[in-house]
Amino acid sequence: MDILVTGGAGFIGGHLAESFAREGHDVTALDNLDPYYDIGIKKQNIDLGRLAAQEQRESATGLSETNSAGKADSETFEYDETEHPEPDVGSYEFVEGDVRNAELVTELVTNADVVYHQAAQAGVRTSVNQPRKPNDINVDGTLNVLDAARESDTERVVLASSSSVYGKPEYLPYDEDHPTTPVSPYGVSKLAAEQYARVYNEVYGLPTVSLRYFTVYGPRMRPNMAISNFVSRCLDGKPPVIYGDGKQTRDFTYIDDIVGVNQQLLRDDAADGEVMNVGSTDNIDIRTLAEVIRDELAPSLEIEYTDAREGEAAHTHANIEKANSLLGYEPSTDIRDGVSKFIDWYQQNREWYEPLVLQS
Ligand code: NAD
């Protein structure tokens, strides 16, 4: 299939593009390489997408050579295409460009069967300092994608939304009927984007699915997040520093679970028109997270605390029954396994990744 991943050089988009390329799809990754965190990670993501497509091509071509050699060697051999279908040979193309560029977005969306819209000004903190930016990118950019898709034969648009749409919890865990009163400009922009997706589904019949992600982590994650920061400090012999009292809770969701549900949506229409939580089942407070990392890397360090930051929700916790009943979604990596996998990856990639964490 032809798949467009906007924000395809970012953390989640990079993993999605790589996984689709590895499966032999034709992937286009659109990204403007926004420098709000170091673009070294984005370049890695692009390289890994290219590599995945190349490896897939090599293994598919190897198979195809065996088939045609068999055909040439035997005069009586009759090639049966149903028995030996042409191998899927995928591709990966990176396009440097902006989702606010309607003309470019229209061209790319028109060529795609399915669109995974990840491009965004991600993160709450930046939005508190620059409140207009998430509106420009996350709302106008999304409208460009949806509008192009309604004019073409797009089979599905899958939108990356966020638990930030909920804001102050009236009850936990949040189900999708929980009131949405975001407490940051970022949350407002994500809510507006998914409302547009719903309206484009209801009014124009465009199949859209909005996935509300809950704090995604894993290899190549944005370097300005708590997990990468705690790991970096502990490896450096410095105590992890927590903003606030550490009682804030999060559903940390491992990247492989996010990739899995997105892969399923390539062909599964059970969630069309829906918005749903995609979180993990083990909710954890930030203090415990810091302790898990500290205990693994530097047990003698005392955790430190500093002032809480504006715009961050005190608690996020996902009820994932809807994603489970519609898509059979079940997160498979718990926080301890995920943190341990991330630490392994961090240590193998420390040379290039750590400087990015330190400067973020
Ligand atoms: P990310 O910042 O790594 O990825 C976003 C990508 O979008 C970046 O590569 C950036 O360069 C690109 N981008 C930004 N503005 C653009 C523009 N105008 N045109 C084209 N590309 C642009 O963030 P991520 O963590 O991979 O998040 C991916 C999506 O998931 C975002 O929509 C984010 O809001 C959402 N999300 C992420 C999390 C999380 O915990 N990581 C949680 C909830 C929601």
Boltz pocket constraint, residues with backbone or C-beta under 6 A from the ligand:
constraints:
  - pocket:
      binder: B
      contacts: [[A, 6], [A, 7], [A, 8], [A, 9], [A, 10], [A, 11], [A, 12], [A, 13], [A, 30], [A, 31], [A, 32], [A, 33], [A, 34], [A, 35], [A, 42], [A, 97], [A, 98], [A, 99], [A, 100], [A, 117], [A, 118], [A, 119], [A, 120], [A, 121], [A, 122], [A, 123], [A, 137], [A, 141], [A, 160], [A, 161], [A, 162], [A, 163], [A, 211], [A, 212], [A, 213], [A, 214], [A, 215], [A, 216], [A, 217], [A, 222]]
      max_distance: 6.0
